[in-house]
């Protein structure tokens, strides 16, 4: 078993060796769900997202773009004819230095008063700081659709609370940063605001508890259930209970190819039958709860209850399913089930360090996936309002988990 795990997930293997965790086969025999699913306290949690005072002052990470000639800066074109920044311009170099200074110090940069209107522009400005390569949203948990090249929608309904999380934490290949651009925004910028959580403060709060040490000792197991799109289409089933299909998550209709893609991302894969979904792909990912943060030279949180069934407590359609049929489950790495009190405290660690990004049309925020988590409360729209965010996924890296002596 260990040679197989080493090939599929080297990060997980390091965690197994360090903590002496049981193998996946042993966990399957003992059953992931302890206590039985119907005996868990799945009472929905209450969420506040912040204390009412930002953990980091806004002026520390905002840049007023009215002081820059962005039209002049974005006067170049790529070989494909896409909008690009003219990197030879002095104006562009000054903006890049400004963005880099803020991002390096804070872990987030929020550009305001930009006058941008398209995902193509957001992507071009993001590349001033990051110079990233365009990438696909492959192996993702939710159904996130492309808006433009390398630009995706958020994939989340407005009625749902999006709990604090680190992007792509549930696979072996995560991303270093993520960017959001406001294509449309509400009249009240706080309505539909995205919240980020300052991760050092959140980690310190967690580690000042026995639960924090328990997460260090045991690590986590992410469980995801991905139904079959063909089964739903062939039987004309209600798609409101689907978070994502394995076909759209992997970008292929071929079952064997889909398995290979998931295994290449460090996941174990099996297929299970369900009275609700017919048949679905189940993936399991064993990994450290914490990830080494190179900016702060320490281990910080990289997991959250967003990867548990609590994510769906307000999600239309999915909230009505019994929690054991919902698409996500997060356990301790040895299979132990987290209590409601543990989940509540864990989420509060993020919320106590929350900072709102209040959107106006054209705003662009680039956030570090090591140093911040992100989420948002549910919101309502007036008849004449829209809130559309473009998402740009950043440079990928292979997770290494915790490093010794870095807590």
N, C-alpha and C positions, 0 to 999 in steps of 0.2 A: 504493500500500500504506500509506504513512504517514497519509494522510487517514482510511483505514479504521481504522487502529490508534489514531488520535487519538480517534475517536468511541467505540471499544470500550474503550480502556484508556489514559486520560491519564497515569496513573502510569508505566505501562510506556514510553510515548512519551518521557517526560522522561528515563528511564534510557537509552533508545536514543540520544537526542540527546546526552546527556552522555558516554556511553562509545563512541558510534559502533558499536553492535552491529548485526549483520545483521538484516534483516527476517525475519518468520516464513516467508515464501515461500522465501527463500534457505536457511534452515535445513532446510526440508523437502526441498529438492533435495540438500543435503549429508548428510541423515540425522541425526537426533538422536543415534543410538547410535554413538559412536566411542570406543573400539574396538567391534567387533561385540559384541552382548549376550553371546554365549557365550564371548567372550574376556575378559570382566570377571572380576576377583577378587571373587566374591560370598560369600566365606567369612563366616559369621555373626560379628558383633562380640560382645564380652563387655561387660556393663553392671553398674555398681555403684550408680549414682544419687546417691551422696554419699560423703564422706570418712569418715563416722562421727561428725563434728562439724558441727552446723548452721552454715551460713554467716552466719546471723542468729540470735541467741539467741531461744528460744521466748518468753520474757517480753516481748520487744520488740513482738510482734504478736498475742499472745493477750489476750482479754478474758474474765474470769470472770463469766458471766451470772447466777450465783447471787446476785450483789450487786444485781441489778435485778429488779423485779417485772414479768416479761415478760407474764404473764397480763393485768395491768393495762394494759401498753403496747399489747398487741394486742387491745384491747377495742372497736375500731371496725370498721365494715363498709364495703366499697365499694358503689357504686350497683348492682353485680351481686350483692351479697350475700357477697362474698369477705372473708376475714379481712384486716384492715388495722390499721396502727398509728394510734393517736390522736396526731396530730402536735401537738396543742395542749397535751398534757400536759407538764409540766416534766420528768418522768421520761424521756419520749421524747426531748426536746431534749438532756438530759444524755447519754443513750446515743448520740445522733447525733453530738454533739461529740466524745465519746470515740472512736467508730468512725472519724470523719473524721480525728482527730489521728493515730491509728495508721496508717490507710491512706495518708494523705498522706506520712508519714515513711518508712514501710517498703515500701508497695506491696502489702501483704497484711494482712488482719485475720482472726483465727481466734477465733470465739466458742465457748466451752466451757461445759459445765454449763447448757445452755439448756432442757432438758426438752421441746424441740420434737419432733414426731413426723410431721409432714406437709410435703409440698412447698409447700402453700398458706402455711404458717407461715414457711417458709424465704423464700419470695418476699416476704412482707409485711415481714420483718425486713430483707431486702436493700434494699427500697425506702426504709427509714428512712435509709440512707446514700446510695443512688443515685437514688431517685425515677425509676426507669426505666419505659419503656413496654414492655408485653409484646411479644415478637417471635417469629417462626417461625424454625426452623432450615432456612433455604433456601439451596441451593447447597453444602451441607455434603458432606464427603468420605465419612463413614461413615454407617451405618444407625442413626441415633439416634431412638428412638421417644419420643413424648410420654407422661409419667406423669400430669401434670395440666396445666392451662393455664399456658403459659410455662415448664413444668418438664419436662426430658427425662432419660432415662437416659444413662449414659455411652457406650453403644453398643459396648462392648469386652469380649471374653471374659477371664475371670480368668487363663487360661493364657498370655496374651500380655503381653509387656513393652510398656508404652505409653511410648515414648521422649519426651524433653523436646520440647515444641513450644509455639508461641504459637497461640492459638485463631484459626481462620479466616484464617491467614496466606496462603493460597493463592488468595484472591480479592481484588478491588479494594476491597470493602467488608468491613472487619474489625470486631472489637468491642474496646471500650476495657477491658473487664473481664469476668470470668466468676466465677460463684459455684457452690460445691458444698455440698450438705447431706447429712448422713449419716442416711438413713432407717433403716438397719440397719448394725451394725458388728461386727467380730470381737472375741473375748474378749481377744486380744492386739492392742492398738491399732496396733502397728507392722505387723501382718500386713494387707496391703491398704492401707497408708498411701499417700497422695498425696504426691508430692515437688514442691516448687517450686524453681526456680533463680534466684538473685539475678542479674539480667541485666547490671548494670554490671560486676560482677566477671567474669562469663563473657565479656562483650565485650572487656574489657581483656586477658584471657588470649588470646583469639582474635587481637586486633590486634597482639599482641606476636609475630607470626609472619608469614612470607611468605604463607601460605595466607589469612590475614585480609585482606591487601592485595589478594590475587587475587580474593576475594569482593567487595571494594569495586569493583575495576576491571571485573569481568565481570558482576556481578549473578547472578540465578538464573532458571531456567525450570522451573516446576512442570508436570508432565505427569500427568494423571489419566485413568483408563480406567473408564467406567461402563457395565456391560452392560445389556441390555434385559430387563426383568422378564417381559414377555410371552413372549419367546423361552424363558426358563427355565421358566415355568409351562406353556407349551404342550408342551414336550418333557420335562417331569418331570425336569429336571436337578438335580444336587447343588448346593444353594444354599450349602453351607459354603465354597465358593470365591468367594463374592460378598462384596465389601466394602460396596458400595452400588449400587443401580440408578439410572440417570438419572431414572427416574420418581419415585423417593422423594427423590432429591436436590433435584429441582426442584419437586416437588409437583404435577406434571401428567403426563397420559398422552399429551399432544399433542407430537409431535416438534418441530414448528416453534416452539411456545411454549416448550418446554424449551431450545431453542437460544437463543431471545431472552432468556430469564432468565439463562442462563450468560454471554451476551455483555454483558448489562447489568451484570454483576459483573466485567467487565474480562477475560473469558476468550475465547480463540480456540477455535472448535469445528470439529471434523470427525468423520466417521464412518469406522470401519475394520472390516475383517473379521478374525476370529480363529478358528483351528482349535479353540480351547477354548471361547470365549464366543459364537461365531457372529458377532455384530455388536455393537460398542459405540461409545458416544460417547467421543471423546478430546478433552480440553480442555487448552489450553496457556496458561500465564500467565507473562509476562515482567515481572520486577520487581526492584527493589533488594533486596539481601540484608538491608540494615539499614533501620530506620524511625526517623524523628525522634521522640525521647521528650520530650514537653513538660515532664514533671516534672523531668528532669535536664538539660534543654536541651542534648542531645547525641544523636547517632545511636547506636543500640544494635541488637544482633542481633534479627532478627525471623523468621529462617528456621532450619531445623534438619534433621537427617537423618530426622526423623519423616515427612517428605514424600517419602521415597525408599523403594524396595522393602525396605530394611532394616527398616522398620516391621513387616513381616510375617514376620520370621525365626522368631517363636515363635507366630504366629497360626494356630490350628487350621484346617486346610483350605488356607488361602492359603500357608502355609509350604512346602507340597509342590509348589506350582507353580514352573516355571522363573522366575527373577527377571524376565525380560523379559515374562512374562504377568501379573505382579502389578499391582495397580491403580495404584500410584504410582511416579513416577520424578522425581528432582531432578537437574538438570544445571546447569552454569554457563550464564549467559545467552547465550553464544556457541555453545552446543551441546557444549562439551567435557565429557566424562564425569569425574566426581570419582573419585579413586582410593580404595581401601579405607583407606589410611593417612590420607588427608585426612578422610574421614568419621569415622574413629576419633578423631582429634584434636578435630574439631569437637564431637563428642558429649562428650568429656572436659571441654571448656570448661564445659559446662552442669553436668556431674556434680561437678566440683571446687567448685561453688558451690551445691550442693544442700542443701535443708532439708526434712525430713519433716513432713507434717501427719498425725499419728497419730489416726485417727478413733475417736470414741466416739459412740454413738447420740445424735442431736440436735445434733451439732456443725455449725457453718456457717462456711465459709471464703470470703471474697471476695478475689479476687486481681487485680492490675493486669496487663493483657495486654501493656503496654509494658515494665514493670519486672520481670516474672517470666515464665518458661516453666514448664510443668507436665508431669508424667508420673507413672508408677508402675511398680514391678516386678510380674511375675507373682506370683500367690499361690494357695494351696490353702485350701479350707474344710473344717472338720470337718462331720460329718453334721448337727449341730445349729446350724450357723453360717450367717449370711447377711451379705453386704456389699452394700448398695444405696445408691448415691449419686444424688441429684437434681442436675441441672445447670440453671443459670439463665444464659442468654446475655445479656450486657450491651448497653449503648448502642453503636450502630454508628457508624463513621466511614469516610470515604474515605481510603485510604492515600495518603500523599504521598511516601513513600520517604525517601531521605537528603536532608539539606540541606547545601549547601556550607559548609565551615568548621566543621562541628559534630562532627568526629571528635576 
